[in-house]
Amino acid sequence: MRSAALVMALLLASSQLVGCAVNPATGKTNFVMMSEQQELDLGRRYNQEIAKQNPRYADEKLQAYVQEVGTRVSRHSHRSNISYLFTVVDSPDINAFALPGGYIYINRGLLAYLNSEAELAAVLGHEVGHVTARHSVQQQSQSTAWNILGQAVAIGTGVGAAGDLTNVLGTAFVRGYGRDMELEADGLGAQYLARSGYDPQAMIEVVKVLKNQEEFARDQAQRKGQSAPPSGYHGLFDTHPDNDTRLQQVVGPASALAGGNQVVNREVFLKHLEGLPFGDSAETGVRRDQNFYHAELDFTLHLPDGWGLVNRPDAVITHSADQQAFIAMTLDGRKPTLMPADYLRKKAGQRLSMEEPLQQAGLQGATAVLPGSPARRVAVIYKDDKAYLFVGAIRNQASLESQDDHFMSVIRSFRPLKKEEQALAQPLRLHLIQVKSGQTIASLARESKLPGTQVDLENRIRLLNNLYPIGEPRPGDWLKVVR
């Protein structure tokens, strides 16, 4: 959903300044419609909005470390006058992105798959390259299809139903900058790595890590007879393979800038990942098979067989396998003084049909159908001092009746956690081990005793440690495992 305020800000900016400017990073002349001060002001304003949709990961030691590495890189950039802010986002998605003016985010999901401080510096350097080259300003000035807010709050999961969810939840897909701009950011990032004392080849190592993810996802999809999901990271991930000639050409020259003692800091980096949630976190809720558990809010939901889940800071969205039906649950503020049925009527602002009360697990609520084309299933359940609102809909004008039983099963599954379910609401976490003589990826997978096939467990360990598809560790190596 396009933000009206953002559109107004961009239109205002374009009306005040139109012309050409020399790019501070490349020396090229670019057509731009925004001054540097306007760029900084825009980034500052929307950083506040983006923070609401991308919760900060609650580990200040890790946050400080990422800020330290990012500052080291940005200090050697073409726009070192900017105060860069680097933030770790509490999301399992493999992504990183930058706002105008030096606000850079990296998801903990991407951190989990990196294997050294140099690789972290490469990701941050790539994003700094987008800022220094003013790529966002160039795209806006050229009237390309780019939306700053939409980039940052994107689901990033490839769920086709997201197009319909925009009317309810304001979601959008991550859009990249195009191949040329991504390569330019790679080249700039490699320069900044070299000047900071890191090996610029770390940029290519990150590409290998992310391409392994892409190949694994494609192979999994083929085994299940499904189409491959789109790549998640807008930058290195989906613009070129690690042996791409153009990538080698933009990264290679930076090696001449590097000194003799190039920083890698593998073990230092890995120690900062000890205990990092893998997948969902307790703060955002954890999915296990067809159940969803939220420890902080003390509730659980059950998904219909075959249904998927998108877990966002502002909503939990479950969708059918064909992505034609979805039901979203949002936390709608403090519990009102109205009775649940009256609350729904007021919320809908129109007449409801098929109203009925809900009473489940000691909780009170109400459900009804919101007439229209298409009709929607709505419900509210009061728990503690909060109101949980459900909205279910179907794409392509299909009848509500075709999926209403599934919608109602999700709504009726909402209840407080049982004592024995508290442990299920805790996430899996990364832990470091030092490989002993005789240990293999296969033996480590068996020792984990985690659910999943032996092949999938082995693949996960290899992906986490850049050993995919058939690599094996050596005795004494430090590895990341999931427990």
N, C-alpha and C positions, 0 to 999 in steps of 0.2 A: 504494500500500500504506500503510494508516494506521499511523503510528508508535505503538507501544504506549506508549512513554515520553511522547509528546506527549499522548496521550489521558489518561494518568495525571496529567500535569501539569494539564491542563484540568479534570479531575474534582476534583483536589485544590483547585484555585483556586476552583471553584464551591462546594465544601463549606465554604470559609472565609469567603466574603463574598458575600452576596446582597442586592441592594437597588437603589436609585436614586441617581444621581449627576448633578451638573450638568456638562454637557459644556464643557470649557474653551475650545473653539473657537466653538461655536454658542450657548452659553448655555441650550440646551435640557436638559430632564431626561431622561436615558436610563436604561433598565434595564440594569445591569451586574452581573457576578458576579466581578470581578477588580479588585483595587486597583491603583493606579498602580505601586507597587513590584513587585507580582507581574507586571504587564505588562512592566516593564523587565527583570526577571529572566528572563521567558520569552523575550523578544527576544534577550537576551544569550546564552542557552543555544543557541537554535536558529540564531542567526547563525553559530555554529561549525559546525553540521551543514550549513547551506545552503552555506557556503563550499566544502565538499567536493564538492558537486554543481555548483557554478557557479564555475569557475576564474577567478581574478582576471586581468584583462588586463595583460600584463607591459610596461606603459609608465607608469612612475611620474610622468613629467611630465604626461601626460594625467590620471592619477588625481588628482594634486595640483590640477590645474585644475578638474576636476569637483567635488572636495571644496570648493574655494574658492567656486565658484558656489553650490553647495548650502548651504554655511554662510552665505553672504550672504543667501539666501532664508530659511533656517530661523531666522536671528537675529531676523527680523521676524515670526515666527509666534506663535501663541497659546501654544505650549509651548517657548519659547526656552530654558527651563532644561534641556532634554534635550540630551545630547551626540550629535548626528547623525553617522552615518558613511555616506558615499556611496562606492559601489564600482562601477567599470566591469567588467562581466562579459565574458569572452572567448567570446561567442556571437554568431552571425549573426542570431539571432531578433530580431524587432522587438518589444521588450518592456521593461518596467520594473516594479518591484514594491517594496513596503515591508513590513518586518516590524514588529511592535509594538516600541515603545521607540526608534525612530529609525534603524533599519538600512535603508538604501535602496540598491537595485541598479538599474543601467541597463545594458542590453546594448549592446555596440559596434555591433550591427546596427541599433539605433535611432539611435545617434549619427550613423551614416553618412548618414541621411536628413534630419537637422536642418540648419538653415542660418544659425543665429546663436546667440550666447550667450543672447539673450533667450528663444529657443525651448528651449534646454537648461534654462534657469531655469524655464520653464513646466512642462516634464515633471517636474523635481525638485520644483517647488512643488506640483504635483498630488499627488505621492506624500507630500510633507510634510503636505498637507491630510488624507490618510487617517490619518496618525499623530496629528495634533493633534485630529482629531475622534473618535479612538479607534474607528474603524470596525471594526477586527478584533475588538476587545473586545466591541462591541455585537453583532456577528454570532455570536460564540461564546456570549455570554450569552443570545441568543435561540434557541440550539440550531439554527442554520441549518447547511446542508451546506457547511461550510468547513473546510479543512485547511491550517494554516499551512505545514507542510513540503511538502505536495503542491503548493501554489501555487508554491513557489520552485524545485522540481526538475522542473517540468512540461516535457514535450517541446515543447509549443507549436507543433506542426506540423500538427495535424489528422489524424494517422495513426489510422485506425479500429482497427488492431490493438493500440493502446496498452492497451485494456482487458484483453487477455490478457497483455500484458507485465508487468502489475502483479505477477503471481505470480512472475515471474522477476527483474525489475529494479526494482520499486517505483516505477513512473511514475504520473503523474496529470496531468490537464489543468488549466490555469490557470482559476480561477474569479474573476469580478469581484465587485463589491460591490452590484450592482444600480444601476439608473438614478438613483435619488434620491441615493444616496451618492456616485456618480461626479460628479453635478452639484454636490453639496455640496463635493467635493474640488476641482472646477474653480473654484468661487467663492472658496474659501479660498485656493487657489493664486494666483488673480488678485489677491487682496488682498496676499498676500505679495510678489508681483512688484512691485506699485505701491509698496509701502512700501520695497522694496529698490532702487527707482530704475529698474526695468524697465517696459516697456510691457505692461500686462495683456492687450492684444490679441494678444500672442504666443501666448497660450493657444489662441486661435482659429486662428492660423497653424499650430500643431501639428496641430490637428484636420484642417485642409486637407491637410497633408502625409500624414497617416495615411489619410485617406479616399481620397486618390489611390492609395495602395497597394491599398486594398480594391477600388477600381474596376478597377485594372489586373489584379489577380488574378482578378476575376470575368470580365473580358473575355477573358483568356487561357484560362480554364477553358471558356468558351463556345466559343471557336475550336477547342478540342480535344475538345469534346463531353463535358466532365467537369463535375461539380458544383463550385461555388465553394468554396474552402477557408474554414474559419472564420477570423475575424479574430484576430490574435495578441496585440494589446495589450489587456489587460483594461479599461483605463480609457477615455480619450478615443476610442480607436480604434473601439469598437463600440457606443457608447451614444447618439451623436447626430451628425447632420450639422453642417457648419460654419455653416449658416444657421438652425439650430434656435433657435426663439424663447426657449426656457428657457435655453439656453446663453448667448445674448446678454443675457438678464436677469440671470444670476449674474455674468457677466464685466463687463458695462457699468458697474455702480456702482463697481467698483474703479478705473475710469479717473479718477474724481474725486479719488482719493487720490494719483495720480501727480503728480510734479513736472514742471517744464518740460523739463528735459533728461533724456530717458529713454534708458537704455543699450540698444543693440542689439548692438554688437561683432560684426558679421558676419565681418570679415576676421580678427580675433583668434581667433574660434572656428574658422574654416576652417583656419587655419594649424596648429591643434592636431590636425587630422584628416589632415594630410599623412602618407602612408605607412600609414594605418590599413588592416588587412586587410579586404577586401570578400568576404563569404561565409566560407568555411572559413579557418582559420588553420593555419600550419605546426605549431603546438603541438597542435592537436586533429585534424589530418589534413585532406586536401583531396580532394574528389570531382571527377573529370573524366570526363564521360560515364558509362560503366558501370564505371569503375575508381576505386578509393580508394587514396590514397597517404599514408603517414605518415612524415615525414622523421625525427622524433626517435626513433621506435621502429624505423625502417628496415624497413617491410613494405608490401606492397600486397595488395589483394583485388580480385577481379573479380565484379561483380554480374550475374546473369542478365538477359537482355534484358527491358526493361520493368519491372524491379524498382526500387523506391525505396530510399532510405537515410535513416536517422535517426542523426545523429552526436552522441552524448552523451559527457560526460566519463568515464562509467563503462562505456560499451558502444558498439559499432558495431552497428546493427540494420539488416538488409536485409529488405525485405518485398515480397511479390508485388503486382502492380498492383491486384488485387481485395482486397488486405489480409487475405487469408485464411491466408496462410502467412508465417512470419518466421523468421529465424535471427539470433541475437545472439552476438556475440563479445565476451568480457571478458578483461581482463588479470588473471590469477588469481595474483598474487604471484610470488615467486621460484620458479624451477624446483625441484621437489622431487627428492629422491634416488631416488624410486620410478621404475620403468620406466613409460612412458606408459600402457600397458594397466592396470597395477596402480593408477596414479593415478586413472584413470577409475572403476575398480571402487570404490576408496575414496571417491571423490567422490560416486558414485551412492548408496552405502550399500545397494545391492541387486544382485541378479544382472542382468547385461547379456546381450544376445543379439547375434548377428551381429558379433562382435568381429573387427577386422582392424587390422594395423599400417599406419601411414602413413610414407612416406619420400618427400619431395619437396624439391627444391632444396637438398639437403644437410641437411634438417631431419628430426627424428624425431617421431612422434606416434602416436596410436591413435584409432580411431573405433568406435562401437558404437551399438546401439539400446537405449534405456531403455524397457522394457515398461511399459504402463499404458494408461489411457484418457484422453487420447490417448497413443500412443507418441511418443517424442521421439528425434531424432537427436542424439547427443552426440559430441564429439571434443575432443582436446587436442593441441596442437603445441608442442614446446619450441623456443625460439629464444633464443640468447645465454643469459642467466641467468633467463629468464622463461617462464611457462607461459600459453598462450593457450587459453581454453576456449570451445567453440562449443556452443550449444543451439538446435536447430531444432524448431519445432512448428507444428501446423495448427489452425485454429479449427474450432469446430462439429463436433467428433468425426469429421472427415474422416480417411481413412486416410493414414498416413505415406507409403505408396508413391506417392501421387499427386504428391508434391513432393520426394521423397527425392533424386532425381537433381539437382534444383536445389540442395538443401542440400549435397550432396557436391561439386557444382561450386564452390560458394563456399569450402568447406573446402579443397579441393585447389588452389584458386587462391592460397592464402596462401603468400607467399615473400618473401625480402629484395628490396629495390629494386636494380635495375640502375643502373649509373653514369649512363646517359642518362636515367633516370627521376627523378633527384634534382631536376631543375628542375621536373618536374611536381608535385612535392610542395610547391612554394612557392606561396603564395596570390596571388591578384590583390590589388592595393592601390589605395587612393584617392590621386590626385594632383591638385594645383591647377594650373589654367592660367588665363591671362588672355586673354580672347577678343580676337582680332585682327579688323580690318575684313575683311568678306567671309566669315568663318567662320560656319557654321550648325550646328545640331544634326546635320543629315544629314552634313555634311562631317566633323565630329568623330567620328561613328560610323564612317565609312569609314576614317578615319585610325587608329582604334584597332586594326584588323586582328585583332579578337577573334572567336572563333567565335560563331555566332548569326545570325539574320536581321537585315537592315538595320532593320526595324521594331522588333524587340526591343532592338537596341543603342541606337536613338534613344530608345525609351521608358525605358530604364534611365538614360540621361543626364538626361532630363527629370525622372524621379522623384527622382533624387538632388539636383536643384537646384530643386525646386518649380516646374517649368515644364510639368508634365503637364496636359493631353494634347497641346497644340499650341504651347506657348510657345517663344519664341526669345530668346537672350541678346542684349545690346547690346555693341558694342565696348568693351573696358575692364572688362567684368564678370569676376569670378572665378568659375570653375566647377569642380566636382568631376568628374573623369573616372576611369575604371577602366583600369589597365594591368597 
